[in-house]
């Protein structure tokens, strides 16, 4: 009875692959015996190459889909070999290594492409040359202009403020005066515009060009004889220029009486000469003549083939060449 009980309830059978043991104890029919146990099935299972066909082997090549069982939980940073993460495998990114100096820029060189540019190259692209950056606070904004003819006027060192046209006129001491071009003024310092006396020797006066003055055609120099003979030298008149065919020149105005000489030259040869006198009536009296080509008191246009003295009865007398070609007359008149 006791022996059967011990076989049914062995005491130490607690591990896989335990062998049977008949026991050596004496107290209860060798109570330390074992009946043995079967082997551990896990060992056999683990040793198999692919015991579960429903699973994907770790060693098998597989995709990394963004979703789904195979790759949904794959982490790019953890799953990749650390060194390979530094490779240039993503051309859609811009590499930090492009920056090789402070203030380098990335500038598009075409569609979808950036290249590195230095600060100097960017300034060239922007047309700044070597200009240094200036803070926006150092500029005056266009918003200061609120009306036509507004001005920017310094309000102190390094500062501009907006002034209206009226305010600028006040600053300039113009009051309500209208603008006049500076070319309309002479140099105020010498009193040219207000009648003050001013020098024309040295300094600013020496730079005034006579030919650039206005009114050059006016008769401002009464000490000279006029070209048109409207004012002659008192007491004496002389004409010694070429006179074209059918051209004329006027003598001096006779106040009391006159005495004149005429010599007509042609290509350096004296062609004729005459002496004459004239009163205030304008009538010429011929004293002598060396040639019949000299005529007196002939009504304009004079006689062809003649050198005419006193066209009609005019005062001053008019001398006219009708000899058919240019002549060089010498006319001298004494008068009072």
Secondary structure as the mmCIF struct_conf table of DSSP 4:
data_model
#
loop_
_struct_conf.conf_type_id
_struct_conf.id
_struct_conf.beg_label_comp_id
_struct_conf.beg_label_asym_id
_struct_conf.beg_label_seq_id
_struct_conf.end_label_comp_id
_struct_conf.end_label_asym_id
_struct_conf.end_label_seq_id
HELX_RH_AL_P HELX_RH_AL_P1 UNK A 2 UNK A 8
BEND BEND1 UNK A 9 UNK A 9
BEND BEND2 UNK A 11 UNK A 11
BEND BEND3 UNK A 15 UNK A 15
TURN_TY1_P TURN_TY1_P1 UNK A 16 UNK A 17
HELX_LH_PP_P HELX_LH_PP_P1 UNK A 18 UNK A 19
STRN STRN1 UNK A 20 UNK A 21
TURN_TY1_P TURN_TY1_P2 UNK A 26 UNK A 29
BEND BEND4 UNK A 30 UNK A 30
TURN_TY1_P TURN_TY1_P3 UNK A 31 UNK A 32
STRN STRN2 UNK A 34 UNK A 35
HELX_RH_AL_P HELX_RH_AL_P2 UNK A 41 UNK A 47
BEND BEND5 UNK A 48 UNK A 49
BEND BEND6 UNK A 51 UNK A 51
TURN_TY1_P TURN_TY1_P4 UNK A 53 UNK A 54
BEND BEND7 UNK A 55 UNK A 55
TURN_TY1_P TURN_TY1_P5 UNK A 58 UNK A 59
BEND BEND8 UNK A 60 UNK A 60
BEND BEND9 UNK A 66 UNK A 68
TURN_TY1_P TURN_TY1_P6 UNK A 69 UNK A 73
HELX_RH_AL_P HELX_RH_AL_P3 UNK A 76 UNK A 79
BEND BEND10 UNK A 80 UNK A 80
HELX_RH_3T_P HELX_RH_3T_P1 UNK A 82 UNK A 86
BEND BEND11 UNK A 87 UNK A 87
TURN_TY1_P TURN_TY1_P7 UNK A 91 UNK A 92
BEND BEND12 UNK A 93 UNK A 93
HELX_LH_PP_P HELX_LH_PP_P2 UNK A 94 UNK A 95
HELX_RH_3T_P HELX_RH_3T_P2 UNK A 96 UNK A 98
BEND BEND13 UNK A 101 UNK A 101
TURN_TY1_P TURN_TY1_P8 UNK A 102 UNK A 103
STRN STRN3 UNK A 105 UNK A 110
TURN_TY1_P TURN_TY1_P9 UNK A 111 UNK A 112
STRN STRN4 UNK A 113 UNK A 117
HELX_RH_AL_P HELX_RH_AL_P4 UNK A 119 UNK A 125
TURN_TY1_P TURN_TY1_P10 UNK A 126 UNK A 127
TURN_TY1_P TURN_TY1_P11 UNK A 129 UNK A 130
HELX_LH_PP_P HELX_LH_PP_P3 UNK A 131 UNK A 133
HELX_RH_3T_P HELX_RH_3T_P3 UNK A 136 UNK A 138
BEND BEND14 UNK A 139 UNK A 139
HELX_RH_3T_P HELX_RH_3T_P4 UNK A 142 UNK A 144
BEND BEND15 UNK A 147 UNK A 147
TURN_TY1_P TURN_TY1_P12 UNK A 148 UNK A 149
STRN STRN5 UNK A 151 UNK A 156
TURN_TY1_P TURN_TY1_P13 UNK A 157 UNK A 158
STRN STRN6 UNK A 159 UNK A 163
HELX_RH_AL_P HELX_RH_AL_P5 UNK A 165 UNK A 172
TURN_TY1_P TURN_TY1_P14 UNK A 173 UNK A 173
TURN_TY1_P TURN_TY1_P15 UNK A 175 UNK A 176
HELX_LH_PP_P HELX_LH_PP_P4 UNK A 177 UNK A 179
HELX_RH_3T_P HELX_RH_3T_P5 UNK A 182 UNK A 184
HELX_RH_3T_P HELX_RH_3T_P6 UNK A 188 UNK A 190
TURN_TY1_P TURN_TY1_P16 UNK A 191 UNK A 195
BEND BEND16 UNK A 201 UNK A 202
TURN_TY1_P TURN_TY1_P17 UNK A 203 UNK A 204
HELX_RH_3T_P HELX_RH_3T_P7 UNK A 205 UNK A 207
HELX_RH_3T_P HELX_RH_3T_P8 UNK A 210 UNK A 212
BEND BEND17 UNK A 213 UNK A 214
TURN_TY1_P TURN_TY1_P18 UNK A 216 UNK A 217
BEND BEND18 UNK A 218 UNK A 218
TURN_TY1_P TURN_TY1_P19 UNK A 222 UNK A 223
BEND BEND19 UNK A 224 UNK A 224
TURN_TY1_P TURN_TY1_P20 UNK A 227 UNK A 228
BEND BEND20 UNK A 229 UNK A 231
TURN_TY1_P TURN_TY1_P21 UNK A 234 UNK A 235
STRN STRN7 UNK A 236 UNK A 239
BEND BEND21 UNK A 241 UNK A 241
STRN STRN8 UNK A 242 UNK A 243
TURN_TY1_P TURN_TY1_P22 UNK A 245 UNK A 246
STRN STRN9 UNK A 248 UNK A 250
HELX_LH_PP_P HELX_LH_PP_P5 UNK A 252 UNK A 254
BEND BEND22 UNK A 255 UNK A 256
STRN STRN10 UNK A 257 UNK A 266
TURN_TY1_P TURN_TY1_P23 UNK A 267 UNK A 268
STRN STRN11 UNK A 269 UNK A 279
TURN_TY1_P TURN_TY1_P24 UNK A 280 UNK A 281
STRN STRN12 UNK A 284 UNK A 289
BEND BEND23 UNK A 290 UNK A 291
TURN_TY1_P TURN_TY1_P25 UNK A 292 UNK A 293
STRN STRN13 UNK A 294 UNK A 296
BEND BEND24 UNK A 297 UNK A 297
HELX_LH_PP_P HELX_LH_PP_P6 UNK A 298 UNK A 299
TURN_TY1_P TURN_TY1_P26 UNK A 300 UNK A 301
TURN_TY1_P TURN_TY1_P27 UNK A 304 UNK A 305
STRN STRN14 UNK A 306 UNK A 309
BEND BEND25 UNK A 310 UNK A 313
BEND BEND26 UNK A 315 UNK A 316
STRN STRN15 UNK A 318 UNK A 322
BEND BEND27 UNK A 323 UNK A 325
STRN STRN16 UNK A 327 UNK A 335
#
